[in-house]
């Protein structure tokens, strides 16, 4: 999501930079074609220094990191499913993309999921639930085979909940997620020493819980 979002957000700056170097690469503001993505990737590979100067997001990246980013764009251009995601992202407003990126940054540990982050997410859920619906559109198979209608109905319900209740619910989910991650790390550590006996230990713990 971050890569797609930055691609859509920063085209205007990149186009200006490309024009200055007289490169005939025209990336439109919305709905880039696979060929345009490939052209942009080629430009980024050929002149990483220009990319750093023209776009603040890349200002602290090394040449290698910029080339890696360009390679990801090339992969996206050859992946129909990724192109569909880009088309979906292009339908969002600037505010929607910024809010989506804010949520994503917390979920990927780029931002701390602290009180400020939770309050912002609660506000998005209650005031812009269409964005939450967008996030889960077509993801029903990952949620036990739910349909989009079922997911949307659930999102409509939670968006009407009290802000304090939502805050507490999200906070609990974050803490549970940390516990699960810690448990997974412990399992891997124990498994390296105990092998098959780790499974029996897990069953024992589950029984007492």
N, C-alpha and C positions, 0 to 999 in steps of 0.2 A: 504493500500500500504506500509506504514512504517513497519508493522509487517512482511509482506511477504518479503520486501527488506532486513530487518535485518536478517531474517531467512536464506536467500540465501547468504548474504554477510559474515556471521559470522560462517559458518559451520566449516571452517578449524580450527579456534581457539577453538571451542567447542569440536571438535573431539580430539584435542591434550589433552585438559583438561580431557575428558572422559577416554582416554587411561591411563592417570596418575593414575586414581582411579580404574583401572582394570575393568571398567564396559564394558560389551559387547554390546555397543550401537554404531552402525556404521551408521552415517548419511552421505550420499554422498554429493558431492559438488553441484550436480544439480538434479532436478526432484526427490525430496523425495517422498516416498510412504506414504500412510496414516499410516501404521504400524510404519514406521520410525519416523513420527511426534509424534505419541503416545509415543514411546520409549524416544524421546528427552524430551517431556513434563514430563514424569515420572522422568527422571534424574533431571530436573530442580526443580521439587517439592521436591525431596529427599535431594538435596544439594544446596540450594540457595547461600550459601557462596562460593562454588566452581564456580558457575555461575558468581558471582560478580568478582571474581579474574581472571577468564579466558576470560571475555568479557567486554571491557570498557563501552559498551552501558548500561550494567546492574550494573555498579560499584556503582552507587548512589541509586539504588533501594532497597526498603525494602524487607524482606522475603515475605510479603503479596503481593507486587506488582509483584514479580517474579512468585509467584504461580498463580496470576491472568493471567499473560502472558502465563504461561504453559497451563492454562485452555483454553485460546484462541487458542493455537495450537491444543489442543484436539478437540475443536469444528471444526477447519479447517479440521482436519483429517476425520471428520464425515460429512463434507459438500462438496458434489461433485463440486458445483460451486466455492467454495474457492480453492479446489484442482486444478481446471482448471486455476484459476488466478495464482496460484503458478507455474504451468507449463508454463504459458505465461511469467511470470517474469523470469523464468529460461532461456528463449531464449534471454534475453537481455545481452549485454556486461556489464562489470563493470562500464564503463563510462556512459552508458545509465541508469543503476540503480541509480548511483549517481546523475545524472541530474534529473531523475524522483523524487527522494527523495527530492531534493532541491526545485523543484516546489511544491511538496506536503507539505513540511514544511511551505512554505509561505501561501498556501491556508488554512492550518489548524492552523495558528497563532503561529506556533513554531518558525518562523522567521519573522521579520518585512518586510512587502512588501514595502520596501523603494527603493531608486534609484538603489542601488546595486542589489537588487533582480530583479527589473524590467529589468535592462540591461542584467542580466544573462538569464532571460526568453526570452527576445528578441533574444539574441544570439542563444539560443536553437531552437527557432522557425525557424530562418533563416538558421541555419547550420545543424540542425538535425530534420527535420520535420517528419522523420519516427517515432521518439519517440512520437511526438504529435499525429500522426495517431494511434500509439499503444494505447495511453491513451483513445482515443475515439472509438476504434474498438468494435463493438457490442453494442455501447451505443446509437444507432440511435433512439430507442423508447423514450429515455429521451429527445431527441432533436426534437420532433414533427414528428417522424416516418421517419427520413432521412435514406438513405441507406449508407453503408460504402463507396461506390463509390462517393456519393455526398459529404460526409464529407471529404474524401481524396482530392477531387477536390478543396474544399474550403480551406483546409490546404495548398495545393500546391500554391494557389493564395496568401494567406496572407504571406506565407514564402518568397515571392518575393517582398513584400512591403518594402519601405524605413524604416531603423531602427528607425529614429526619429518619423515617423508616427506611427509605432508599439508601441513605448514607450508611446507616448501621448495617444493612444487608450487604452492601458493597464492601464495607470494611471487613465483615466476617468472611466473605468470599476470598478477599485478598489474604487474610490470615490463614484460612484453610489451604489456599494454594501454596503458601509458603511452607506449611506443615507437610503437604503432600510432596513438595519438591525435596524437603529435608528427608522425608521418609524414603523417597526413591534413592537419594544419595546414600543413605544408611544401608538400604537393601543391597545396592551395588557393592558397597564396602564389605558387608558381611558375606555376600555371595562369593567374593574373591577368596575368602578364607574358609567358608563352611560349605560351599557348593550346594548340593541338593538339600542339605539340612536347613538352609535358609528358608525354603518353602514351608517346612514344618514350623519354623519359628514364627513366620508370618501368620499362619493359621492359628497358632497359639495366642498371639497378640490379639488377633481378630476375635477370638472366642471370649477373651476377658473384656474387650471393649464392648 
